[in-house]
Amino acid sequence: MVASVERLLDGSQVDLLVIDANGKVKKHFDIYERFLSDDCMIILHDFIIATGPSKDLEVRDWIARAADAGFVLDLGVHKWGTWFGQYQRPLAILSDEGRRRKS
């Protein structure tokens, strides 16, 4: 699957990532993060589930950790309990890329 995405993107980056992973956000984010543009918009389904807590706890936990680490900007929860945010490329990655480009 990842090879197909890489082929389709052909060096381009993703500006919008939508994940409906039944709570397994980290698994999917870790796979696709390398394709994200620096300010990619991220949409996560299942932040609020009306029928009671379940996969929404995993989604909320991932968002809290990612926001605390500074690699997502929380833009809020909107219609249908869907979370919106913006990717903030970690500074360590930016400095590594900058060093590689200069070499």
C-alpha positions as CSV (number, residue, x, y, z in Angstrom):
1,M,0.0,0.0,0.0
2,V,2.7,2.5,0.9
3,A,4.6,1.7,-2.3
4,S,1.5,2.6,-4.2
5,V,1.1,5.9,-2.4
6,E,4.7,6.7,-3.0
7,R,4.3,5.9,-6.7
8,L,1.1,8.0,-7.0
9,L,2.7,11.0,-5.3
10,D,5.8,10.8,-7.4
11,G,7.7,13.1,-5.1
12,S,4.8,15.4,-4.3
13,Q,3.7,15.9,-0.7
14,V,0.2,15.6,0.9
15,D,-1.5,18.8,1.9
16,L,-4.6,17.0,3.5
17,L,-4.6,13.8,5.4
18,V,-7.9,12.2,6.5
19,I,-7.7,9.3,8.9
20,D,-10.7,7.1,9.9
21,A,-8.7,4.3,11.5
22,N,-11.0,3.1,14.2
23,G,-8.8,4.6,16.9
24,K,-5.5,3.4,15.4
25,V,-4.3,6.9,14.5
26,K,-0.7,6.4,15.5
27,K,-0.3,3.3,13.3
28,H,-1.5,5.2,10.2
29,F,0.1,8.5,11.0
30,D,3.5,6.8,11.5
31,I,3.2,5.2,8.0
32,Y,2.2,8.4,6.1
33,E,4.0,11.1,8.0
34,R,6.9,11.1,5.6
35,F,4.6,12.2,2.8
36,L,3.1,15.2,4.6
37,S,3.8,18.8,3.7
38,D,5.1,21.0,6.5
39,D,1.6,22.5,7.1
40,C,-0.6,19.6,6.1
41,M,-4.1,19.7,7.4
42,I,-5.1,16.6,9.3
43,I,-8.7,15.4,9.9
44,L,-9.4,12.6,12.3
45,H,-12.7,10.8,12.6
46,D,-14.1,9.4,15.9
47,F,-12.9,12.2,18.3
48,I,-16.4,12.0,19.9
49,I,-18.6,9.0,19.7
50,A,-22.1,9.4,21.0
51,T,-22.6,5.8,22.0
52,G,-19.9,5.9,24.6
53,P,-16.2,5.8,25.0
54,S,-14.2,3.3,22.9
55,K,-12.0,4.1,20.0
56,D,-12.4,7.8,20.6
57,L,-10.2,7.5,23.7
58,E,-7.3,6.3,21.5
59,V,-7.9,9.2,19.1
60,R,-8.0,11.8,21.9
61,D,-4.9,10.3,23.5
62,W,-2.9,10.5,20.2
63,I,-4.0,14.1,19.7
64,A,-3.0,15.1,23.2
65,R,0.4,13.5,22.9
66,A,1.0,15.0,19.4
67,A,-0.1,18.5,20.5
68,D,2.1,18.3,23.6
69,A,5.1,17.2,21.5
70,G,4.4,20.2,19.2
71,F,3.9,18.3,15.9
72,V,0.2,19.1,15.5
73,L,-1.7,22.3,16.0
74,D,-5.1,21.6,17.4
75,L,-7.7,23.5,15.4
76,G,-10.7,22.0,17.2
77,V,-13.5,19.5,17.0
78,H,-16.2,20.2,14.5
79,K,-19.4,18.7,13.1
80,W,-19.9,15.0,13.7
81,G,-17.2,14.8,16.4
82,T,-14.4,15.2,13.8
83,W,-11.0,16.7,14.9
84,F,-9.2,19.1,12.7
85,G,-5.5,20.0,13.1
86,Q,-2.4,21.1,11.2
87,Y,0.9,19.2,11.0
88,Q,3.9,21.0,12.3
89,R,7.1,19.3,11.0
90,P,9.4,18.6,14.0
91,L,12.4,21.0,14.1
92,A,14.8,18.1,14.3
93,I,13.6,16.8,10.9
94,L,13.8,20.3,9.4
95,S,17.4,20.7,10.6
96,D,18.4,17.3,9.3
97,E,16.9,18.1,5.9
98,G,18.6,21.5,5.8
99,R,22.0,19.9,6.5
100,R,21.4,17.2,3.8
101,R,20.5,19.9,1.2
102,K,23.7,21.9,1.9
103,S,25.9,18.8,1.5
